[in-house]
Amino acid sequence: HEIHIRFRPNTTNDDATTIIIIIIIMTRRRILRSVAVVCLWLLVTAEPCRSDVVDLTMSNYDDLTSEKTVFINFCASWSLHCKKLAPIWEELAELWKDSNIGLIATVNCATKSTRPLCNAFHIRGFPTIKYGHPRDLKEYSGGRTLDDLQEFAKSSLVPTCTPQNSHLCDAESKKWIEEYMSLSKDELEALLVTEQRKMASAEAAFQHKMKELQEEYDWIERERDDAIKEIRDGKLGVMSTVYAAKLKLESRNEEKKSGGGGGDEL
């Protein structure tokens, strides 16, 4: 027998591994199980595909984005839209792999380790593309062809205001940079922690409000459903039945009149 195992072009190793494990568990054919085991071994031992896309996480974000202007694809590995964008994003990353200024990166929001990073940048849908200074990202809303993305990257992935590029800063930004540069590392870290706590507090307040709104929505929905059920279980059912019978009788009487016969009564 010939056995052909085919995957979609953008199927990841994780996806393929899952599919093969399912085949091993579900199939009763020894030969298919044997082939699946071999394929699984090849996937597990194979070297990962080379890619110029930088994968960002909470632990490496600051180091890898330092002194860069970034173009980040916030995605989820299970999203079909993300899978469609992935090969285009890889081509874009290849074009920018030697840049000292621009960084093409991806954040997979489907993993626990990166979820806090996605929450910090208020990612609500996938894929969401953002760009700019690593700590002040703006949302990209342009086209998603390689030409569209490359044209935008050329005009936007340029040096930004940093301590190393203070000549690019406006007067207010220069003032803040000078003030923070005069602080010790511990003093600056304390300020950062304070601001991060403010962000966490804002997110917690948002989640609490969303929970309250959800509970209110659930209550309103139950109230509506109860009202509709009461109406349907009451006079409406009988009314509808009688009305349908009257329409049918009226139609029958019209037919008899047009045929010269007498009418019926309900």
N, C-alpha and C positions, 0 to 999 in steps of 0.2 A: 504494500500500500504506500501511496505518496501522501505525506502530511505537509500541509503548507500553513505556517503561522505567520499572519501578516498584521502589522500594526499601522496606525495612522502615522503620517510623516512626523508629526510633532509629539508623538507619544514619548514620555519620559521613561527613564529606567525604572523609577518607582511605579509608574503605571503598568509597565510591562511586567515587572516582578509580581505585582498584585494579580494580574490576569493569569500568569503562569501558575501561581500558587492555587488559584481557583480551579484551573484545569486539573492540577495534580489531585486536589481534594475531590472534585466532582466526577472525573472520568473513571470508567471501569475498564477501559482498554489498556492493556499493559504496555503496548507499543507507544501509545500516545502519552502515557504517564512517563515512560522512559525518556522520550524526546523532550517533554516538558521539564523533567529534572535536569537534563543536559543544558537546556536553554537557561534555566534558572541559575545553574552553576556559572555559565558564561557571563550572565548579567552581573552576578555578585562579584566575580573576579575581574571583570573587565575594567579598564581604566575609564574614568569619566570623560565625556566628550569635552574637548577643548572649547572654551568660549572666552571671548574678550569682555563679556558683560561682568561687571563687578557685583557680587552679591553682598548686600549690606545687611548688617544685623545691629542690635543694640550695642554689642561689645566692640564692633569694629567701625561703627559709623564715624565717630570723631576722627579716628586716625586716617581712614581712607578718604574722607572728604576734606581734610584739612587743606586750606589754601587752594581749593578747587571751586569752580562754578559747576554745579551738578545738573544733570538731566536724569530724573529717577522715575522708573516705571514701578509703581506700587501695584502688585498683582496678587492673584491667588492661583496656586497650581491647578485647582480644580475648574477654574473658569475657562469656558470655551473661547471667550473674547481674548483672554490673556494668551491662550495657546496660539490663537491666530496672530497676535501681535509679536509673539516671542521671536520667530525667525527674522522679522524686520528689525527688531530691537538688537538682535545679535549682529546683523549687518551694520547697523549704525555704530555699535560699539567697536566693531573692527575698524571703522573709518577714524575713530577717535582714540584708539588704543595708545598712540604715541604722543597724545597731547599732554602738555604740562599744565594746562589750564582747565579744560573741560573734562568731566567725568561722566560716562554713561553707565548707569547702574540700575539694579533691580532690587526690590524688597519683596520677598514672598510673605504676604500677610497671613498665609494659611498656617504658618508654624507658630508655636507658642513663644519661641524666642524672639520673634520679630513683631508680634502683635502689639506690644507696648510702643514700638517705634511707629507703627501705622496709626495707633490711637493718638500719639503725640502730634501727628500731622493731619488728624481729622479725616482719615481715609474712610469713606462710606461706600464706595463702589469700586469695581474692578473692570479693566485696569484704570487707575488714576495716574496721570503723568504730571510731575511737578518739576520745577526748575528754579535755578537761581543760587543764592547763597545757602549753604547747608543748613543754617539756622533760621532762614527767612524764605522758605519756599513759596513759590507762586504756582497756581494751577495752569497747566497748558491745555488749551482748548482748540488747537489747530488740527489739521489733517493728520492721518496716521499712515500715510505711505512713506516709503523711505525718502523720497524726494522732499516731501513736506517736512519731515522731521530733521533732515540734514540741513535744509535751508534755514529752519528756525534755529538749529543748534549753532550754525555759523554766525548768526547775528546776536545770539543770546549767551552763548558760553564764552564769555569774555571776562577779563579780570574785574573783580569787584572790590569794594572798599574793605580792606583788612589792615591790620597793623603793618603788614609788609607792603601794602599798596596804599598807604595813607594819602598819597597824592591824588587818589581817585575819590577821596571822601569829601563830603560837604563839611561846612564849618561845624555843624552840630555833631556829626559823627566823629570828627577829629577830636572834639572836646571830650566825648565819652571815651574814646580810645585812650586819650592821654590820662584821663582820670582812672580808668581801670588798669592801665599799665603801671600806674604808681602804687597800686595795691600789692600786697604780698599774695603768694599763691593761696594760702589758707584763707585770707580775707576774701579773695575773689571766689574761692570755692564756696564759702559760706553764703555769699550773695547768690550764686548759681543755685544752691540748694533751696534758698528762699523762693526764688522765682519758679523753680521746678515744682515746689510744693503748691504754689499758687495755681499752676497749670493743673496739677493733680486735683486740687480742690474744685476748680472750675469744671473739670471732667466729672468728678463725683456728683456735683450739684446738677449737672446736665443729666447724668444717668438716673439720679433720684427723681428729677422732674419727669423724665421720660417714663419711669415706672408709675408715677402718679397718674400721668396722662393715659397710660395703657390700662390701668385699673379703672379709671373713669370711663374710658372707651368701652371696656368689657361690661361695665355696669349699664351704660346706655344701650349697648347692643342687646344685653339680656332683657332690658326693659322693653325694647322694641319687639323682640321675639315673643315675649310673654303677651304683649298687646295684640300682636298678629294672631297668635294661637287662640287667644280668647275670642277674637272676632271670628276666626275660622270655625271654632268649635261652637259658636253661638248661632245666630240667625242666618249668617251669611251662607252656610252650607245649604240650608233649606231654601233660602231665597234663590240661590243659583240653580238648584234642582227644578224648582217651580218655573223659573224664568226660562230655562232650557226647554221644559215641557211645553210652555206656552208658545215659544218660537216654533217648535216642531208641529204643534197643533195648528198654528196659524198657517204654516206652510202647507200642511195637508188640506186645510179648508180652502185655501186659494187654488190648489190643484183641482179640488172637487168642483168649486165654482166655475172654474174655467172649463170643466168637463160637463157642466150642467147638473151635477149632483148637489145634495144638501150638505151643509156643514156639520161638523161634530162639535160637542161641547166638552169642556174640561171638567 
